[in-house]
Amino acid sequence: MSASNVRRRQSADLERRALLADAPARSYSRRPSELSQSHDRLRHGRARMSAAVDGIADGLGVEFAWLRRPGDTRHWADRLQQDSLTLPLFIMTFSCALADAVTYKHFQAFATSQTGNTIFLAVAAAGASPRSPLIPGVCLAGFIISGLLFGQIGVYIGHDRRGWLVASCAFQIAVLGLSALVVRPSARLGPDADWVYMLLMAIQGGPQVTMATVSGIREIPTAMMTTPYAALVSDPALFVLDPAADVKGRNRRVAYLAVFWAGALVGSALVKWSDLYGMTLAVIACKIAAGVLMAAARVWQDKGVDEDNDPFVAPLP
């Protein structure tokens, strides 16, 4: 390329850059009122959306907050607020109902609902049913053992500790990963491995229900419906319409029943359009989302806890 061509190209590049740099200023100078109105509409729209989300969150007692102290060694020992656990428990409720709907269709047993498994086991053990007691039996045993382990260790560590809650989610996800390997399309293990899959599903369900039971949020047990139905119909605030009244408990119960029904209906659809492998992956996705929310939840400002003498809180550098 000749020197004159190089100079012409450099001159053209400089002119183009000057035009691009001047374009925003020229466009703003032409329509300042229109741009101002557009910005105002955008700000008002964001404010209205934020107010709507905050209203729904306040009504359900849901906390939306991200990490405040990344890198702080105390982060994983934080005590989480109940409002911070509400949304993760709703997600787990959805995954539980989804899994129970699919496993009942395939095995006539439940992954996490042990009321039904207890009845199935008793009827089969009494010889009143042609079904084998193997699957409901291993489900009940796996659920109790894993729930006992995580329940008792949680008593010592603290059931509301962020690190313990996230560790529990990580354990559930790992067990679900093993479950997915058992029923993956290329596994070809046959019906003899059905009890292995259901055992793993029950093992991951034990820590989940234990977590919900000791979280302090009685309205979201994640794996049952009888008590929530009874609690809702006997709630003194069931028909309260005063916006100033404290009706978080009622709202949570209503939302819990709706989420459980939604999970069961989605599970019923998966029975038609997918398989156990797809359902297991969907449950894994739900548990990952719940774990991320717990890891990023607002801290518990518990003035009754002396963090300086707390053995699970590392000192700040």
C-alpha positions, 0 to 999 in steps of 0.5 A: 500500500502506497504512502498516499493511500495510508494517509487517506485511510488515516484521514478517513478514520479520523473523520469517522471517529469525529462523527461518531463522537459528535453524534450523541451530542447532536442527537441530544441537542435536537430532542432534549425534551423527548429524551427527558420524557423518555427517561422519566417514563423509564424511572417511573416504570421501574419504580412501579415495578419495584413497588409491586415486587416489594408488595408481593414480597412483604405479603409473603414474608419473602426477603430479596437481598444479595451478599453484603460481605463477600470475602468476610469469614463470618459469612458462612456462619451467619444466621439467616432470617426466616424471610430469607428462607421463604423463597428457597423453601417454596422452590423446594416445595415445587420440586418435592411435589413434582418428584412425588407425582412422577415417582408415584406414577412409576413406582407407586411410592413417594420420593419424600412424602412418607405418610403415603409410604408408611401406608403402602408399607403397612398394607404390603407387609400385612399381605393385603396388597400384591405390591412388594414392600421393598420400595416403600420400605427403603424409601422410609428407611433412607428418609429417616436415616438421612433426616436423623443425620442432618437433623442431629448435626444441625442441632449442634451447628445451628439449623439456621447457619448459612453454611449448614443450609448450603451444605445440606443443599449441596448434599441433596444435589449430589445425591440427586446427581447419583439418582440421575446416573441410575436412570439416565437413558444409557444406563440400562439397569433394568427394573431391579435397580428401581429400589436404588433410585427410590432409595437415593430420592428418599435420602435427598428428601430427608435433609430437605424436610428436616430443613423446612421443619426446623426453619421456623416457617411452619407454613412451608413444610415442603412435603405434606398437605394435610396440616397446611389444609387444616391450618389454612381453614382454621386460620383466624386471619383467613378472611381478613382484608385489612392491608395493615393487618399481619397476614403473612402466615395466611399468605404463606399457607395459600402460596404453599398450597398453590406451589405444591399444586403447581409442582404436582401438575407439572410432574403429571405433565412430565409423566406424559412428555418426559421420563425419570431422568428429565424429572431428576434434572428438573429437581436438581435445577430447583435445588441449585436455585434454592442453594444459591438463594440461601448462599446470597440471603440477608444475614440474621441480626440476632442480638442474643448471639455473642458472635465474639464467643461463637465457635462457628464464627471466625474472627475478622482479620 
